[in-house]
Amino acid sequence: MKKNTEDVDVMVTLELADGSMQDCEILAVYDVEETGYTYIALLPVDANGTAFDEDEVYLYRYFEEGSSYRIENIETDEEEQAAAAGYASLQ
């Protein structure tokens, strides 16, 4: 597994299904051997960068594409459980 170890707060903005925007702090980028995917763990924050709930973490599939990246939704409950277990193992 790999973890985002840079000592800087990196933020991204997600467009949610309802069209609203949500700022998130990147907590980790890590691999899960069981699924063969790389995942990103995001913590939703308010406009001041304060977490709404430290226990609410969004997990997505993560793909690097040159100097940019893209994320995809996790498709199944089994994959969600594997991604969550991978993130928990980083703690």
N, C-alpha and C positions, 0 to 999 in steps of 0.2 A: 504494500500500500504506500501511496505517497500522500503527503500532507502539505498544504500550503503553509510554509514556514516563514514567509516574509513577515517582518515585524511592522507592517503597515496595515491600516484599515483600508480595504478595498471595497468599494461600493458598486452595486449594479442596480438598475431600475428594471423591474419586471412589469410587463403589461399583463394584467390578470384577465381571466375569462370574461369578466363583466366590463372590461374596457378601462378599468381604473389602473392607476400606476402605483407600484409599491417599491420603495427603496429597501435594499437589503445589503447587509454586510456579508462578505464572503468569509465563511468560517474555515472551510477546508475543501480541497480537491483531492480525491482519493480513488484508488482502483479497488474493485471487488472481483477477486479471481473467480468466484462462483458464477458470476453473470458475464464476465468478460467486458464489462463496461467501466468507464470512469464516471464518477459522480461529483457533484458540487453540493455543498451544504450552505444554505443561505439563511441568515437571521433577519426577519423583517424588523425595520426600524422606522421611527418617526422622522420628521424633517430635521430634528436636532441630532440624529444618529443614535437615539436611545431605543433600546430594544423594547418592543411591546410586551413580550413574554419570552424570557430566556429559554424556556422549554419548547417553544414553537420554532422548529427548524424546517425549512423547505428543502427537499431533496430532489434533484433533477439529474438526468444523464448529462454528461458534459463532453463536448468534442472540441478540440483545438483545430483550427483551420488557418494555418499560416500565422499571421499576427493577430487574428481575431478568434472568436469562439462562438459556439452555439450551444443551446441547451434544449433538451427534449423532456417531455413528461415521462415518468415511469409508468409502464403500461399495465403491470399486473400486481396483485397483492404479494405474490411470492417475491417478485423483484423488489418491491418496496421494503419488504422485511429484510432481504439480503442487503440492500443499500443502507437501511437503518442500523443493522448489525455492524456493518463496516464502519459507519460513522461512530457508533458507540465504542468500537474498539480503539478509536483514536483518542478517546477521552481519558 
